[in-house]
């Protein structure tokens, strides 16, 4: 998953729950507290999913049939949330008793099914709720082409259980096949071997032969078309968006080649990207064979495609080698950010990689200030916390800085050999923080351990941190300083317009100090660079936030349109927060009332708290 900002909305329960961290560190770090499954008794190995997608009622109806390992168990446990269970059958076709446990606001309910010690197959017949948290149902007006409805799923971290009764933990891996029935004029896609064209009858059959963790099961249904990039990469998008998407992502094949040169053969066969409607709450989601991506990366200059490199890197870190629990999330994301930047360095050069590293560091600085201290270590205890409420830039960029430190300390060639060996030996397995530290000690640090423990388990900034820098950003800083001199003299900025990438413009805007700048000053900046009228989402977000904080209301109309159309949490949450913190809460609520139906469940639950909206 591409990172998004975590914002502190006064949710005191996070601090309280994280106070248990030290106690957990002394106990068992390997237990996934987010699941009801008793894996030592019975563990699923394969899912056969047979369902119909009902757009009118906004539900999925059907069955989930499992093969499972049975260790002399008399019951098997599944995770469920907001599901209506109709019946449960054993492999012999006979109904068996089941019961739903007490509702937990984070984990949902345990589904306990009676079995005999000899049973190895079970089928659960059910339907979802229209409010299922993993399902986002979009009306035609909420899509790019505005002609057909759309459905997408988002299972990470523990939301798959809201549309499939399953053992919803990253500590297991399963294969799956599926039959999905949708309206005839729509295309269904999954994180599996996919069709390239619509079927005549609206029935689609899928197969995922490689075992994956349940959070990576994904489904999308919409008016979609496909365009190949090369023999193993391609793009799905709505018809009028497909050409632009294929152009923007034309280097995907080169990314896969560069990744393979670094850390071994691509393990999933096909690497396709689905460009989603703008309400998608994340930058991307690394579903094997079908990465989900935000349309905000389609800016016309290929400058934001490092997001695709990030999701591609997940094909090794996260998808191939998976964090055993969400406490170990940094193992997924720290490696992925490091790998992403190595891919982009190979394709675009060190200067480009340095720019995105500095931007990541700036985002990390913001989160380190906002987060409760207990959430600033790499390993964290999520007992009693919804993982989606606690994710931040820490596992991403502090994780990257840890791995970059190891590269600098031991040399790039030895570190590359270590990572390649790690991916090969741990392939299609799960791992946790403790095991990784042991593996690191045996294969790279050769006995050195204290500094590793400090980086992983201590909160705050690590000692000896090397702050990343960028030569290109130094040039941006000189230009910004010169512009400020002109403004202070009361003169318009008249220099030739720089030919910068998105990252350079983003850094320029971030240099604006709202404590030392007036709205008259940024009006002169806007007069020269026309940021208010930008169609680049990265630039829009950065500029609108600065403008909100300085109450430069020229942006208000464009910013409102942006917040209504775009649902990516990285963009919308800082903007609503800026409005609230500067006394513009009524304007924020006015926008949110109109925008809220377009947002994903994960965005709404945070923004409801921020804006005190009980809807």
Secondary structure, 3 states (H helix, E strand, C coil): CCCCCCCCCCCHHHHHHHCCHHHHHCCCCCCCCCCCCCCCCEEEEEEEEEEEEECCCCEEEEEEEEEEEECCCCEEEEEECCCEEEEEEECCCCECCEEECCCECCCEEEEEEECCCCCCEEEEEEECCCCCCCEEEECHHHCCCCCCCEEEECCCCCCHHHCCCECCCCCCCEEEEEEEECCCCCEEEECCCCCCCCCCCCEEEEEEEEEECHHHCCEEEECCEEEECCCCEEEEECHHHHHHHHHHCCCHHHHHHHHHHHHCCCCCCCEEEEECCCCCCCCEECCCCEEEECHHHCCCCCCCCHHHHHHHHCCCECCCEEECCHHHHHHHHHHHHHHHHHHHHHHHCHHHHHHHHHHHHHHHHHHHHHCCHHHCCCCCCCCCCCHHHHCCCHHHHHHHHHHHHHHHHHCHHHHHHHHHHHHHHCCCEEECHHHHHHHHHHHHHCCCCHHHHHHHHCCCCCCCCCCCCCHHHHHHHHHHHHHHHHHHCCCCCCCCCCCCCHHHHHHHHHCCCCCCCCHHHHHHHHHHHCHHHCCCHHHHHHHHHHHHHHCCHHHHHHHHHHHHHCCCHHHHHHHHHHHHHCCCHHHHHHHHHHHHHHCCHHHHHHHHHHCCCCC
